[in-house]
């Protein structure tokens, strides 16, 4: 179907339609476009100074013939250093009582479902993401500022410790020239990744470790919002569904929030609560805000936003064209979204009145339920599948009018 035009839709539905594929983004003011460039120069200077501090002493110990090996060691070790970086985050988070749900390096994902099983999958590459470690607070552990500081420091410190160890081996142990060069290059690669992640940057919707640390130390609005989001993640992991989240725990976000990814995460959480409450009036402003920001959202967040807006379309708006349009944007994603895609396909079949397709997609969705990591999301997911199964026969084929607050 053509999702690039909304001319036949009511204004209420048209405002919620996804942007046309490849739609041009409004250009930011030149001053804002210049800031990342200047920040890149400044950050590069800081990282360069750090690398020089590590690299120059190493170069003095290397024979002249080791240059090519050093270059190879630098570039070939970058992916292993990303693994070390994420492992550092994992160890730091686990030491603070956090619950690991997923790790990723490049296109590879290793994810723990709600059934406790870890699964490998090829999640595809996502622009701006080399690797990640997803750990959630558990109970009251992992929620404090100190917990978050330890977690954020874990990755860069793992890289810097690796750099120090490799540099010590080069300096103190006799070895062939090629091995000296390779280890020196690996040390420089580790130092580059560690120091680079400590720079306070915002890239592709993410905050670097250094940016997160600086926000926590300065107690910025971004840091406060992150702690609110973490609290809701802990409640969800413990089995509290969105409609039961306390009102005073809901994240509040305004123009003072600098991180677009953090702002959109808060909007998705508020939308999830409104949808679970069946409150179309409360859901619509959040859905409109997410729709308006979708085209400019970082690729890493777009699939999750699409699932949130497709859920809103399926459960509150009940418009088949809107649901289908957002379902097309639900592919990919940082985490495994396959259970939600199967459920949304069942919802589309329900609006079409196709009982055979409903049964097929429900069976597929139930087979994927164990991949959902948190108890609250599984509870809501299973409830929605049960409701669909009950409504297989009836007026599902009638095009419902939008239910908008």
Secondary structure per residue as TSV (DSSP state, phi and psi in degrees):
chain	resnum	aa	ss	phi	psi
A	1	X	-	360.0	157.9
A	2	X	-	-89.1	113.9
A	3	X	-	-101.7	9.8
A	4	X	S	-92.6	-0.5
A	5	X	-	-134.1	142.4
A	6	X	-	-119.7	19.6
A	7	X	T	-64.0	-27.7
A	8	X	T	-93.2	2.1
A	9	X	S	-94.7	156.3
A	10	X	-	-66.9	154.4
A	11	X	H	-57.2	-34.8
A	12	X	H	-64.4	-40.5
A	13	X	H	-77.9	-39.4
A	14	X	H	-57.7	-35.9
A	15	X	T	-67.5	-18.2
A	16	X	T	-101.2	-1.9
A	17	X	S	-71.6	146.1
A	18	X	-	-67.1	155.9
A	19	X	-	-66.5	155.9
A	20	X	-	-60.9	142.3
A	21	X	T	-58.8	130.2
A	22	X	T	77.9	13.2
A	23	X	-	-62.7	139.2
A	24	X	-	-70.6	139.8
A	25	X	-	-89.4	147.6
A	26	X	-	-65.7	134.0
A	27	X	-	-73.9	138.1
A	28	X	-	-75.4	158.0
A	29	X	-	-55.5	147.9
A	30	X	H	-60.1	-30.0
A	31	X	H	-64.5	-40.2
A	32	X	H	-71.3	-32.0
A	33	X	H	-70.7	-28.2
A	34	X	H	-77.3	-29.2
A	35	X	H	-57.6	-47.4
A	36	X	H	-60.2	-34.7
A	37	X	H	-64.5	-48.1
A	38	X	H	-63.5	-40.3
A	39	X	H	-62.4	-37.0
A	40	X	H	-64.3	-41.7
A	41	X	H	-62.5	-46.0
A	42	X	H	-64.4	-45.4
A	43	X	H	-63.2	-41.2
A	44	X	H	-61.4	-37.2
A	45	X	H	-64.6	-41.1
A	46	X	H	-65.7	-47.6
A	47	X	H	-63.2	-40.9
A	48	X	H	-60.4	-41.1
A	49	X	H	-64.0	-40.4
A	50	X	H	-65.6	-42.7
A	51	X	H	-64.1	-39.3
A	52	X	H	-61.8	-39.3
A	53	X	H	-63.0	-35.2
A	54	X	H	-84.1	-41.6
A	55	X	H	-77.2	-38.1
A	56	X	H	-61.1	-45.8
A	57	X	H	-61.0	-34.6
A	58	X	H	-67.5	-42.2
A	59	X	H	-60.9	-32.7
A	60	X	H	-67.2	-25.8
A	61	X	H	-89.4	-9.4
A	62	X	S	-91.3	140.0
A	63	X	-	-69.9	154.7
A	64	X	G	-57.5	-29.2
A	65	X	G	-77.4	-1.9
A	66	X	G	-92.0	2.7
A	67	X	H	-61.3	-45.7
A	68	X	H	-65.0	-40.0
A	69	X	H	-64.0	-36.7
A	70	X	H	-64.7	-41.3
A	71	X	H	-64.0	-44.1
A	72	X	H	-63.9	-43.1
A	73	X	H	-61.1	-38.5
A	74	X	H	-61.7	-53.7
A	75	X	H	-75.4	-38.9
A	76	X	H	-71.7	-18.8
A	77	X	T	-93.0	-3.2
A	78	X	H	-63.1	-45.0
A	79	X	H	-65.1	-45.0
A	80	X	H	-57.8	-35.0
A	81	X	H	-67.9	-31.9
A	82	X	H	-64.7	-40.5
A	83	X	H	-60.6	-45.5
A	84	X	H	-61.0	-41.2
A	85	X	H	-59.9	-50.4
A	86	X	H	-68.1	-33.6
A	87	X	H	-63.7	-36.8
A	88	X	H	-62.0	-43.4
A	89	X	H	-60.2	-43.5
A	90	X	H	-62.0	-47.7
A	91	X	H	-62.0	-42.6
A	92	X	H	-64.0	-44.1
A	93	X	H	-65.4	-43.8
A	94	X	H	-63.6	-33.6
A	95	X	H	-65.8	-20.9
A	96	X	T	-101.0	12.3
A	97	X	T	84.0	15.4
A	98	X	-	-80.3	163.2
A	99	X	E	-109.5	118.7
A	100	X	E	-80.5	131.2
A	101	X	E	-120.8	-21.8
A	102	X	E	-166.1	150.3
A	103	X	E	-136.3	149.0
A	104	X	E	-146.7	142.4
A	105	X	E	-137.1	118.4
A	106	X	T	59.4	-130.9
A	107	X	T	-84.0	-9.5
A	108	X	E	-83.9	138.4
A	109	X	E	-126.6	142.9
A	110	X	E	-129.1	109.1
A	111	X	E	-125.6	142.5
A	112	X	E	-104.2	122.5
A	113	X	-	-84.8	177.2
A	114	X	T	-66.8	-17.5
A	115	X	T	-82.2	1.7
A	116	X	S	85.8	-5.0
A	117	X	-	-86.6	138.2
A	118	X	E	-92.2	136.5
A	119	X	E	-130.4	138.6
A	120	X	E	-90.4	144.8
A	121	X	E	-155.9	159.8
A	122	X	E	-94.8	104.7
A	123	X	-	-91.1	-1.0
A	124	X	-	77.8	157.8
A	125	X	-	-77.9	148.2
A	126	X	B	-126.8	125.0
A	127	X	T	-56.1	129.1
A	128	X	T	92.3	-3.5
A	129	X	B	-122.4	111.9
A	130	X	S	-89.5	-34.6
A	131	X	E	-166.8	164.1
A	132	X	E	-156.5	157.2
A	133	X	E	-130.5	116.9
A	134	X	E	-104.1	110.6
A	135	X	E	-127.5	137.9
A	136	X	E	-110.6	147.0
A	137	X	-	-59.6	147.0
A	138	X	B	-126.2	117.4
A	139	X	T	65.4	-126.8
A	140	X	T	-97.3	-1.4
A	141	X	B	-88.2	138.1
A	142	X	T	88.6	4.3
A	143	X	-	-96.6	-21.8
A	144	X	S	-79.5	165.3
A	145	X	H	-60.4	-40.4
A	146	X	H	-62.9	-42.7
A	147	X	H	-57.9	-45.1
A	148	X	H	-68.1	-37.4
A	149	X	H	-63.4	-44.7
A	150	X	H	-61.4	-44.3
A	151	X	H	-60.6	-45.9
A	152	X	H	-67.9	-35.1
A	153	X	H	-71.7	-24.4
A	154	X	H	-56.1	-44.3
A	155	X	H	-66.3	-56.6
A	156	X	H	-59.3	-38.9
A	157	X	H	-64.6	-36.7
A	158	X	H	-61.1	-41.8
A	159	X	H	-66.2	-43.7
A	160	X	H	-68.8	-35.6
A	161	X	H	-66.1	-39.0
A	162	X	H	-61.7	-43.2
A	163	X	H	-61.3	-42.9
A	164	X	H	-64.6	-41.2
A	165	X	H	-64.8	-45.6
A	166	X	H	-64.6	-40.2
A	167	X	H	-63.5	-38.7
A	168	X	H	-64.9	-40.1
A	169	X	H	-61.9	-42.7
A	170	X	H	-64.4	-40.2
A	171	X	H	-75.9	-31.9
A	172	X	H	-108.8	-20.6
A	173	X	S	-107.5	135.0
A	174	X	-	-72.5	135.5
A	175	X	-	-159.6	163.3
A	176	X	-	-59.0	156.2
A	177	X	H	-59.8	-41.4
A	178	X	H	-65.0	-37.0
A	179	X	H	-71.8	-37.4
A	180	X	H	-58.0	-46.9
A	181	X	H	-63.7	-43.8
A	182	X	H	-62.6	-45.3
A	183	X	H	-67.5	-35.8
A	184	X	H	-64.6	-42.1
A	185	X	H	-63.1	-39.7
A	186	X	H	-64.0	-39.2
A	187	X	H	-62.9	-41.3
A	188	X	H	-66.3	-37.6
A	189	X	H	-63.3	-42.9
A	190	X	H	-64.4	-41.8
A	191	X	H	-65.1	-39.2
A	192	X	H	-61.0	-47.4
A	193	X	H	-66.8	-42.3
A	194	X	H	-65.3	-48.6
A	195	X	H	-68.9	-38.4
A	196	X	H	-61.9	-38.2
A	197	X	H	-74.0	-16.4
A	198	X	H	-84.9	-8.5
A	199	X	S	-70.3	137.6
A	200	X	-	-80.6	82.6
A	201	X	-	-119.2	159.2
A	202	X	E	-122.1	118.8
A	203	X	E	-135.7	129.7
A	204	X	T	51.4	39.4
A	205	X	T	84.1	-11.1
A	206	X	E	-93.3	152.9
A	207	X	E	-100.4	133.2
A	208	X	-	-64.3	166.1
A	209	X	H	-57.7	-41.3
A	210	X	H	-63.7	-38.7
A	211	X	H	-65.0	-43.1
A	212	X	H	-62.9	-41.6
A	213	X	H	-63.5	-44.5
A	214	X	H	-63.1	-41.0
A	215	X	H	-62.1	-42.7
A	216	X	H	-64.7	-43.1
A	217	X	H	-67.7	-34.1
A	218	X	H	-89.3	-6.2
A	219	X	T	54.9	50.3
A	220	X	-	-75.8	166.4
A	221	X	H	-57.5	-34.4
A	222	X	H	-62.2	-42.3
A	223	X	H	-64.8	-41.7
A	224	X	H	-63.1	-41.6
A	225	X	H	-66.1	-40.7
A	226	X	H	-60.1	-40.7
A	227	X	H	-66.6	-36.1
A	228	X	H	-64.9	-44.1
A	229	X	H	-60.9	-43.1
A	230	X	H	-60.7	-38.3
A	231	X	H	-62.8	-42.5
A	232	X	H	-67.7	-35.3
A	233	X	H	-62.2	-39.3
A	234	X	H	-65.8	-41.1
A	235	X	H	-64.0	-41.3
A	236	X	H	-66.3	-40.7
A	237	X	H	-62.3	-33.4
A	238	X	T	-80.5	-6.4
A	239	X	T	105.1	6.9
A	240	X	-	-86.2	116.3
A	241	X	-	-73.0	160.3
A	242	X	G	-55.5	-39.2
A	243	X	G	-66.7	-16.4
A	244	X	G	-97.4	-0.6
A	245	X	S	-64.1	135.2
A	246	X	-	-61.4	142.5
A	247	X	G	-58.9	-39.4
A	248	X	G	-75.1	-6.0
A	249	X	G	-95.9	-7.0
A	250	X	S	-70.1	135.6
A	251	X	-	-68.4	136.0
A	252	X	-	-112.1	133.5
A	253	X	-	-136.1	142.6
A	254	X	-	-142.0	-164.1
A	255	X	T	-66.1	-12.8
A	256	X	T	-76.9	-11.5
A	257	X	-	-78.8	122.3
A	258	X	-	-88.5	-27.5
A	259	X	-	-88.0	115.8
A	260	X	H	-64.7	-38.3
A	261	X	H	-63.9	-40.2
A	262	X	H	-67.0	-41.2
A	263	X	H	-62.0	-44.3
A	264	X	H	-69.0	-32.5
A	265	X	H	-62.3	-44.0
A	266	X	H	-62.4	-40.7
A	267	X	H	-64.1	-39.8
A	268	X	H	-65.2	-37.9
A	269	X	H	-66.8	-41.2
A	270	X	H	-67.1	-37.5
A	271	X	H	-64.9	-41.5
A	272	X	H	-59.7	-41.0
A	273	X	H	-66.1	-44.9
A	274	X	H	-63.7	-41.5
A	275	X	H	-65.4	-42.9
A	276	X	H	-66.6	-28.6
A	277	X	H	-81.5	-10.7
A	278	X	T	70.4	26.0
A	279	X	-	-98.0	91.9
A	280	X	H	-64.6	-34.7
A	281	X	H	-64.7	-41.5
A	282	X	H	-74.7	-28.9
A	283	X	H	-75.2	-35.3
A	284	X	H	-60.3	-46.1
A	285	X	H	-59.7	-38.5
A	286	X	H	-67.8	-41.4
A	287	X	H	-64.1	-40.8
A	288	X	H	-64.0	-41.9
A	289	X	H	-64.7	-42.5
A	290	X	H	-67.3	-38.5
A	291	X	H	-63.3	-44.8
A	292	X	H	-63.1	-33.4
A	293	X	H	-93.9	0.4
A	294	X	H	-63.3	-47.3
A	295	X	T	-60.6	-35.4
A	296	X	T	-90.1	-4.8
A	297	X	S	-67.1	149.1
A	298	X	-	-62.6	143.6
A	299	X	H	-53.0	-32.4
A	300	X	H	-65.1	-23.6
A	301	X	H	-99.9	-15.2
A	302	X	H	-64.0	-40.9
A	303	X	H	-64.6	-41.8
A	304	X	H	-65.6	-39.8
A	305	X	H	-62.8	-42.1
A	306	X	H	-61.8	-41.1
A	307	X	H	-63.1	-42.7
A	308	X	H	-61.4	-43.2
A	309	X	H	-75.3	-32.4
A	310	X	H	-66.5	-38.5
A	311	X	H	-62.5	-42.8
A	312	X	H	-60.6	-43.2
A	313	X	I	-64.3	-38.4
A	314	X	I	-73.4	-39.4
A	315	X	I	-98.0	-29.0
A	316	X	I	-114.4	-44.5
A	317	X	I	-79.7	-37.9
A	318	X	-	57.9	43.5
A	319	X	-	-114.3	120.7
A	320	X	H	-64.6	-41.9
A	321	X	H	-68.3	-39.7
A	322	X	H	-64.6	-44.8
A	323	X	H	-61.1	-45.2
A	324	X	H	-63.8	-39.1
A	325	X	H	-62.9	-42.4
A	326	X	H	-76.1	-30.8
A	327	X	H	-60.3	-34.6
A	328	X	T	-64.1	-22.8
A	329	X	T	-93.6	4.9
A	330	X	-	-90.8	4.8
A	331	X	S	-74.3	157.8
A	332	X	-	75.5	-146.8
A	333	X	-	109.4	152.0
A	334	X	S	-67.4	-47.4
A	335	X	S	-97.3	169.8
A	336	X	-	-75.7	110.1
A	337	X	-	-101.3	8.8
A	338	X	H	-59.1	-36.3
A	339	X	H	-60.3	-41.3
A	340	X	H	-70.7	-34.9
A	341	X	H	-63.9	-41.5
A	342	X	H	-64.3	-42.4
A	343	X	H	-63.4	-43.3
A	344	X	H	-63.2	-36.8
A	345	X	H	-62.2	-38.1
A	346	X	H	-66.2	-38.5
A	347	X	H	-64.2	-40.3
A	348	X	H	-63.3	-43.5
A	349	X	H	-61.9	-35.4
A	350	X	H	-64.0	-42.0
A	351	X	H	-68.1	-25.3
A	352	X	H	-83.0	-13.0
A	353	X	T	72.8	25.4
A	354	X	-	-97.0	92.8
A	355	X	H	-62.5	-37.9
A	356	X	H	-64.4	-42.8
A	357	X	H	-68.1	-37.3
A	358	X	H	-57.9	-49.6
A	359	X	H	-61.3	-41.1
A	360	X	H	-63.2	-47.4
A	361	X	H	-71.9	-34.4
A	362	X	H	-63.3	-44.2
A	363	X	H	-61.4	-41.3
A	364	X	H	-65.5	-42.1
A	365	X	H	-64.6	-41.3
A	366	X	H	-64.7	-34.0
A	367	X	H	-68.7	-18.1
A	368	X	H	-102.6	-2.2
A	369	X	G	-56.8	-37.1
A	370	X	G	-62.5	-14.9
A	371	X	G	-79.1	-15.4
A	372	X	-	-75.0	123.5
A	373	X	-	-77.1	-28.7
A	374	X	S	-109.9	148.3
A	375	X	H	-64.3	-39.2
A	376	X	H	-65.2	-44.3
A	377	X	H	-64.1	-37.5
A	378	X	H	-64.8	-41.7
A	379	X	H	-59.3	-49.6
A	380	X	H	-64.5	-41.0
A	381	X	H	-61.3	-48.1
A	382	X	H	-65.2	-35.0
A	383	X	H	-64.0	-41.5
A	384	X	H	-67.2	-38.7
A	385	X	H	-65.0	-40.2
A	386	X	H	-64.1	-40.2
A	387	X	H	-64.5	-39.3
A	388	X	H	-64.4	-42.1
A	389	X	H	-62.2	-36.0
A	390	X	H	-70.2	-28.5
A	391	X	T	-99.9	18.6
A	392	X	S	-61.5	-33.2
A	393	X	S	-110.3	131.6
A	394	X	S	148.4	-137.4
A	395	X	S	-100.0	27.1
A	396	X	T	-63.3	-24.2
A	397	X	T	-79.9	-9.3
A	398	X	S	-79.2	130.9
A	399	X	-	-67.9	112.3
A	400	X	-	-75.9	145.6
A	401	X	-	-73.3	148.1
A	402	X	-	-59.5	138.5
A	403	X	-	-106.7	97.0
A	404	X	-	-122.0	136.9
A	405	X	-	-84.1	360.0
